Amino acid sequence: MKILVISNYSNYHTVRPEAEIFIALAQRGVDVHIMTKQESEYTRLFREAGINVSFSHPVKRADKEEIAVIRNYIIEHNIDILQLFNNNGIRAGIPAAKGLPVKVVLYRGYTGNLNKLNPASYLKHLHPRVDAIICNSIGVKNYLDKQLPKLANKTVAINKGHRLEWYADVKAYDIRAELGIPADSFVFVNTANNRTMKGIPYLLQAVHSLSPDMNCHLIIIGEGMDTPQNKQIIQRGKNTEKIHLLGHRTNALEIVKASDVFVLSSIKGESITKSVIESMSLGVPSIITDIPGNVELVEHEKSGLVVKRKNFKALAEAMTRVYTDRDLCAQLAQHAPRHIEENLNADNTAQEYYDLYAQLVQQ
């Protein structure tokens, strides 16, 4: 079985769950070929696993020369499966497969931005040349199936699994000392780049709804959080001094490790949020909102808490609950990594990818 993967593997930490799928497949004898953008740490790891790597990732949308490169590669190497992960790869890969026996597999990691009435959708996920769509959650699969019921026989839900050992060497960073807050402060943390779907205004309002007597702080790590809207909410509340916008940090995982609870306030779009998986793998329980996909990630009152989206009062109540009930918080922390190990395991992911590819080749 020969697989050609087109994806960007330049950022080691971000792409790890995806990249490890194909290393695992190569280790079990699958002939894996990868087109990526540039040299990275994973280039070495791929080649050590016996994977063929070329820097031919499309940089334009549906460029004829780039399409020809992919098509020629498929023919020359007799590729059975063409796995496409991002927009440029999809827009070039689908026409490259025209008339060839190769199976075309796409990836979908979020809900929204796909509509059967939008002609652009038929250049990607709704294109009749697509043989299968891997969705990273049941929520995403349900969304796609609803857009076009005929997709139901093409979509399959497979999570991007993790391994707890990836996080075994992460050491807690003393963020309390850096910020000059009490050493016994209860720290809530959120890591995200500012986008509407992240629902940060609801999280900020939730903090202002907490009792001023609570010895707690909120740390937000990520770019673009100091918007006029966010600043206004922070400055007009009663817990202004307890909110800390750190911006981009290279030691984000170390800060999460030192925190007590991860809080996700997303309102739409996302599916299985990687930052939640990371926090749970580090033994940090999560409070999340009930958007499709993520509700599959956290078992309510066992490995975390799930609250209604777009509801800052519900967020505040959950934050107050874990703050006041430390036994519950400890219980959630204990079960969080166990849940990842048992339900979002990287070995299971690799097996499910293999099974799908084998089924398509047999067809």
N, C-alpha and C positions, 0 to 999 in steps of 0.2 A: 504494500500500500504506500503510495507516494503522495505527499501532501505539500502544497505550496502555500505558505502563510505570508500575507502582506499586512504588516503592522509596524508601528513605531516603538522601538525598544531602547530609546536613547536615555530614558530616565529609569534607573535601576529600581528604585524603591516603588515607584508608581506602577510599573509594569510587571513586577515580580509574580503575582498570582497567575497572570496570563502566560508569561514566558515559561514558567515552570511546567505548564501543561505539556508543552512541546518537547521540553527536555525529558520529561517522563515518558512521552510517546517514543522518542528516539531511543531511550534506554530499553524499551521493550521490542525494538526491532523495526519500528516504522521509519521509512525513509522520509525525513523531514527537510524541507527547503524553506528558507526564510528570506524575504525581501524587506529590508528595513532602511531607515534613513541615514544613519551614520554610525561610526564606531562607538561602541559603548562597552561597559563591563560585561553585558550579556553577549556581545559578539564572541568574546573569549569562551564564555561558558557554553554557548551554543556549539561552537566548533569542538570543544572538548567532548561534547556529547555526540559528536559525529554528524552534526547538522550543517548543511550547506548554507552559507550566508552570503548574500549579495546586497550591495547598497543601491538598489534600483527602485526604491519606494517612490510612487508617483508624488510629484510636488505640485501638479496642476490637476484640474478637473477635466477628465475625459480628453487628455492630450493624445493625439494620434500616435506620436512617437513612443510615448510611455505605454500606450495600449499595445503597440507592436512588440515592445520589449517583453511584456508579460505573456503575450500570445506565443511568441517564439520560445520562451522558456517552458511554457506548458507543453508545447509540441516536442521540443528537444529532449526534455526529461520525462516525457510520458506521464505527466501528472494526473493522478486520479481525483484528488480533492483540492479545490481552490478555496482557501479560508480567508475571508476578507473582514477586517475589523473596523476600519475607519472610512470616512467619506471619500477621500481621494482614492483609496484602494478600491472601494466599491465602485466608484464611477469609472475607473479604468479597468477593473478586473472583469466586470460583467460583460462589456463588449469584447474583451480579449478572449472570452470563452465561447463566443458565438460560433456555432457549428461544430464545436469540439465535444468529445465524449466526457470531458471533465465535469465533476459535480461541483456546483457553486454553493458555498455555505457562507452566510453573513452572520454578523453578531449584532445584538441589540442590548444595550445596558440601561435604558431609561424609558419612561413613558412620555408621551407627548410628542409634538412636532412630526406627526405622521398622520396623514389624512387621505382617505381614498378619493377625495374630490380634488386633491392637489396633484397636478400632472407630474411634479418633481418626484413624488413618492414612487412613481412607476419607473424611475431611473435607478431606484435603489431597492428597498425591501419589497415593494410590490411588483418588481420586474418579473415577468413570467419565466425568465431564464434561471431564477433562483430556485435551488433544490431544497434548501433547508435554512432556517434562521435559528441560531442559538440565542435564547433569551436568558439573562442571568438571574431571573426570578420568575415565579409563577405569575406575579403581578404584571410583568412586562409581556409575558405570553398572552395573558388574558386581554391586555390592552390591544395587542396586535390582532388577535383573533376577532375582537370586537370591530376593529376598523374594516376588516374584510374577512368574513367567515371562511372563505376559501383558503385562507392562510393556515387554518387549524391543522391541516395535514402536513404543513411544512415547519411549524414552530415546535421547539422543544426547550424546556426549561432546564438549564444546567448552571449552577452557581460557580463562580470562580473561587475555588477552595483555597484555604491557607494551611500553614503548618505552625504549630505553636513554637517549634524550635527556631523559627525565623525571628522570634522576639525574645529568645532566652537571654541574649546578651544586652538587652536594653536596660540601662541603669537609670534610676530616678534622678532627676535634676532638681536641685533645691530652688525651685521657683519662688517659694515663700521668702527666702532670704533675699533674692534678687529684687523682689517687689517691695520688700520692707513690710510685709504683713505678718501677723503673729504665726509662730511656728505650729500652733495647734489649729489654725484656720482650716475649715472644711472647704475644699476647692472643687468647684464645678469647672469643666473645661469643654471647649468646642473648637474643632479645627476645620476650617473651610475658607475658601476664597469667596469673597462677597458676590453672591448672585441672588436674584429675587427668590428662587426656589428654596434657598437656605432658611428663609423665614427669620432672619436675625432680629428684626424689630420685635417680634413676638418674644424672643428669648430675653431681650433687654427689658421689655415691659414686665416679664415674669420676675426678673431680679428685683425690680422696683416694687413688686407686690409682696416680696418676702418681708418678714418682720425685721426691722432694723436691729433687733436684739440678737439676731442669728449671726454667729461668728463664721461667716462664709464669704467667699469671693468667687467671681466668675472671670475666667481667663479665656479670651478668644484669640486663636492663632490663625493667621491667614491674611492674604493681601486684600486691600480695598475696603476694609471694615470702617475706616474713619470717614464715612460719607456724611454729608450735612444732616441727613435724616437720622442716622445712627447717633451722631453727636448730640443732636437735639433731644433725642429720647434719653440719652445718658445724663445730660445736664439737667433735665427737668424732673428727674425722679429723686426719690429719697435715699437711694443707695448708690449714688454716683461714685463714691470712693471705693466701692466694692467691685467695680467693673474695670477690667484691664484689657486693652486692645494691644496685642504684642506685635501685630504684623507678621510678616514671613519669618519663620524660624527654622533653621536647619536641625535643631534638636527637638522638634515637635513631639516625637515619640517619647523622649525622656521627660518632657513636661507632662504629657498625658500619664505616664507611669507614676509620676509624683502626685497626681490628682486623685480625688476621691470618686467622682462620678462624671461621666461624659454625658453631655446634653445635646441632643440633635433636635432642632426646631423646624426641619424642612416641611414645606407645605405642598410640594408637588414634584413631579418629574423624575426624581431619583428612584433608584431601585434598591439593590443591596449596597448600602453605603460603606465604602472601604474603611473610612475612619472609625466607624462603629465596630467593624470586625477587628481592627487593630486594637482598639481600647479593650474589647472583650478578651482578646488574646493576651493582653497585658494584665488581665485580672482586674480591670476597671469596669464596673457595671455601667449600663447606659440607660438614660431616659430618652425615648424616641417618640416621634409622632407616628400616627397610623396611616402613613402613605403606603400605597401598594408596593410590594417588594420588601420593604423594611419590616413590615409586620411579620414576615416569615423569619426574620433574623433574630428577634428577641422574644423569648417566652415570657409573657407578662407575669410579674411577681415571682419568677423563678431565676431568669438570667438578666432581668432588667425590668423596666416599667414602660408601658405603652400608653400614650395619652392622645387626645383628639388634636388634630392639626388646627392651625390658626386659632389657638385658644391659649392665651398667655396665662390665664388663671389656672387651667389644668396643668400647665408646665410648672407653675409656682407651687401648686399643691403637691405634685410629685417630688419636686426639689425639697420642699419642707418635710415631706414624709421620710426621704432617705437621710435627711439631716437629723431628724429627731429620733428615728428608729435605726440606731447603729447596728443592731443585730440583723435587721433586714438587709441593710447595706452590705454587711459582711457576707450574708448568705448569697446575695446577688453576685458579689465579687467572686465567690467560690464557684458558682455554677457557670459564670460567663465563659471562661476558657474551656470548660468541659463541653459546653454546648457547641462551641466552634469546632473542637476536636471531633465530636461525634456527628455533626450535621453539616459542616462546611469544610470537610477534609480535602486537601489537594489531591490525595490519591484517588478518592472517589470521583473527583472532577475529571482527572485524566482518563479513568476507566469509562466514564460516560461519554467523553469526546471520542474515545476509541470505538466504543460500541456504535455511536452514531455514524462515524466514518465508514466502519465496516458494513453497516446496513446499507448505506448509500452506494458503496462500491458493488455490493452484491446485486443491487437493483440494476 
